[in-house]
Each structure stands twice: as C-alpha cells, then as structure tokens.
C-alpha cells in the first residue's frame, strides 16, 4: 500500500522552490564566480520542462498516453525529483548505502 | 457445533477438531469451498477457488490421519493465499489484468511448507494490482474489483492483501497468507478486524512470490487469533536455498513481564473512537505487561526514503510491463501511469535513499531496543469508503506520523490486533512493533491481550 508515498510527493509538489537549483546556486556563489559551464547551465530547461520532456518520452512505450496523462506523469516526476533532493540532507561523503538489506541479530 | 461456528473457529481449534476426528478435513474443506463461492464475490475476496486441489489435499490429510500420521497442528486445516504466490497449475494473477492468464508450474515455498504441514490450499485470494506498487488511490484497484470489508460492504477491506483480510473476517478460510511491503498486512487486518503478523524481513522465504520491492517484501499470516499467527509463522519460516534472504532464527520470548511503551503523538489526528479504543487497549495490556512511557519516533523523512526505494525497485521489478506499454490495462488510473514516474527515478536519489535507510535502521533499532514492544493505533481511521479517492476522505488525518513505514524500512516485525469498533460499525486495530526476530514476543503479548478481550471473536453479519 503506497498512498502515504503519494501524500508525501503531493506535499513536495506544493513546495515553491527547487531544492536542487537552490543548493547548486548557493554552493557556486560561495566558492567562485560562475564559470562558462555554469553560465551555459543556466540556459538549460527548467526541471519542470525537463520532467515534461521525460514524460513525453514515455510515449515510446505507450503511444496512447494522453496529454493529460503526460501532464500527470511530468508532475509526478518533478515531485519525485524535488522529494529526492531532500534525501541528500544530512548525508556526508562517507555515509554508506545499504546495498543489500539484511537484518542482523 | 454449527457450520458457522466451525467457519469462524481459529485454525488452532480447527486443527484440534480434525485431530480428534470430530470433523474431517474434507468436511471442513467443503464447508469453506461453499462459503467461498457464496460470499467471496460479495466482498471481492476471491480470484480462483481451487476445488480439485483442495479436495485432493483434504482427502490426503484425512487418509494420513487414519493411518495415525498428524503432520502438524495445521494438519487438515484449509487456508487461502494472496494471489501473488505461485501455486502449480493455477492462475497467479498478481491482481492485475496483464497477468490474468499467468500460470506457474511450481508452488511457492510458503505453500510447499504448508502442504508439508498437512494444510489444505483452498483458494487464491484477491489483492490490489501489483500489490499497490504503482500508486493506486482508490479501493477499486484490482481486476476483481474493490475489496470490501465484511463489516460493511460500502467500505474497503484494505490493501494490498484485500482478499486475505476479508476472507479471514468472513470465515471463508481457516487462515490466510498475505504480504507486506509497507502496510499490506497491517491495513487489511485493521480494516477487517482480524489479527495480522508481519514478520521480520528475512523470516519467511519469498520464493514463488511476486516481487515488488526486494528490500522490503515480507510474507505473513492473517488469522482469527494471535496464537494462529504464531502457529502459521512457525510453519512457513526458515532458510530456503531458493531465497538467499531467508534465514532460520529462533523464536524467543523473554521471561517475566514484557515492557511496552507508546509511540508519542501516535494518536494525533486519529478518529475519536480510534483514540478511545487505543487507550482502552493500553489498560488491558497493563494486565499482561509493564506499560509505560512514550518514545519519540526519530524525525526522519520516512515517506521520502521509502518512496525513492520503492520507485527504483518497483520500476526494475516491472520493467517488462512498463516497457511493454501494458500498464494501460491496469484498473486504477494512477496505476496506468505510475510505472512511468518510477521509471524516471534518479540513480542518485535511489542511492541517497539507501544511505538514509542505514541511518533510519540504526535509529529505529535504538529507539525500540529498551522495550519488548511499542504500541500505536494501526491506523488513525476506520476503513475508507469504496468509490472515493483515498486522498479525498479523512483529510484531517493526513500528515500523521507513520510508524508503519518507519518499521518497514527497518525490517522489524509487527502485529495488528482487533481492539474495538468505530464509525459505521467498522473495526479498529492495535499495532505492536518489536525488535528484530521478536515475533514470538509480539504474539505472546497478543495472546495475553486476546485472553482478556473478545474483539477477535466477533463475527460480521454477512450479506
């Protein structure tokens, strides 16, 4: 049962800022002036536009996906990305993943 | 003893009656088969009734008993399984239209073990399609239609083990096997007023079971008593060469009184009857355990971590389905597109979720270690109405703390016990979570609770 997950993503969608973009921008400004690469990155599609493009690409699997469905998929993908950005909070470089989940004694 | 009394007896009692030859396994099997046919469709509880297999196994159980062989306490007792477990030669649909004609030529390990114990497989029971992996948002999310709780057909039986919950509550099987990735045994147990046991991750082999999320899928019993859940779990547990994650671990109960604390804020936003029933339950538990103190669930992003892991694992598990475009055949509108969202999961998010999970795992175990169990209401509400989106009902309870997701991330066991009734005559549940491998401790507490209450003995009026 996963509707709690949807509620979480719904909350994340309501957030007005992209944590990814905020964190990238602040990190850059603290270290050095923008380089050419960063300036180019600023012209890249917004996360919402990127999510929409990715959602559109799902028509290669199901050409019958409607525009409304594509919009919903894009919204979900964007929500997952925003929620995903929060997952990095509190982690430091050396924090290990649990690649194989196992319960000890 | 009437047929109805038999149908609603717990598996332990049924096994004893069969052993004493007060009823044969075949007679009991025929009783349940007729009840499955009569009531199963009304509650959306059944996918496939296995008439021939059930009668063959029942006759074999009776013949063995006649020779003086009783294989176990479950010898001759009929049961059902969620339709995500392979049963040789029968459809195994995973609740989903694209898999409606799927047939395996072998039995899942759980079914093999129950067969070896002399139990009788009656039926494949309904479930939410793909165990809810694609993000359904309404009860009508299976090709068999919505599961309905026997306490009030206008309300959901819970998911994703909808059929096991409803079939046990309606006396259509002696017990049932369900599965849980994040709530799928606990929720139907609470919504249907039955006892459900979610084992420690790795206690039960998943060979032959549909995979949804390898790092969180568990198989466990739904039954009419805590003692039944322990009996069934002991029967199906243990290492299996076909599933590397399955382990043999002892069942331990500590000497003396158990120590139980309450999860702080766990009744916030709950319906009044849920709160009242929970407080009454604590008073009863105080007879059998030392109940006191509150523990705070560590503040972590449980939903986010679980969601990222589920998205990645589920998309991999159902990659063939997603890439085939056949998601469009699923019942729930959310499920028809949910796989595409998951397919786009970022690898960095998935890895960060695994890193967060390690921290959560440690924090949850430290939280629970001083106690034998932590208590909270299984759910803040009674069952959701059929026909309305989940996120449009009981909106005042949204945002409550979620010990179930936290416990599933940590892989620790839980039991849900019927503890009263609330709105619309619907049941409520008491949940106890325990330390890793402490299922027998939880069932011990559950048995003590049920020796002082009668909620698990109540019967719904069937239509």
Interface residues (C-beta under 8 A of the other chain):
Chain A: X1 X2 X3 X4 X5 X6 X7 X8 X9 X10 X11 X12 X51 X54 X55 X58 X61 X62 X63 X64 X65 X69 X72 X73 X76 X77 X80 X81 X83 X84 X85 X86 X87 X88 X89 X90 X91 X95 X96 X97 X98 X99 X101 X102 X103 X104 X105
Chain B: X128 X132 X133 X135 X136 X137 X158 X159 X160 X181 X182 X183 X184 X187 X200 X201 X202 X214 X215 X216 X245 X247 X301 X303 X304 X305 X306 X307 X308 X310 X311 X322 X323 X324 X325 X327 X328 X334 X336 X337 X338 X340 X341 X343 X344 X345 X346 X348 X349 X351 X352 X353 X354 X355 X356 X357 X358 X359 X361 X390 X391 X398 X399 X402 X405 X411 X412 X436 X437
